[in-house]
């Protein structure tokens, strides 16, 4: 089963003033061995605030907990969950 993720950024005053819509693209990761590096890249290189993950039917939110590491939390509901089905 493929793992699906969405990187989420909070809107800033600049994006709101310019009228930009916050688009959330679904990414699919087939290889579970690279999943951690993909999440790390989204959080630290691409500067997403958090990543919503559907891993084997269980939903998680991954967030930064320091400058180089992240943590995951199991969740029951998120407004973007329907995109990861």
JOFEN-V964851 format. One line per field, one symbol per residue. ss: DSSP state (2 for helix, 1 for strand, 0 for the rest). Layout:
BEGIN
ss->???
END
This chain:
BEGIN
ss->0011111100002222200000000111100222222222222220000111111001111111000001111100000022220
END
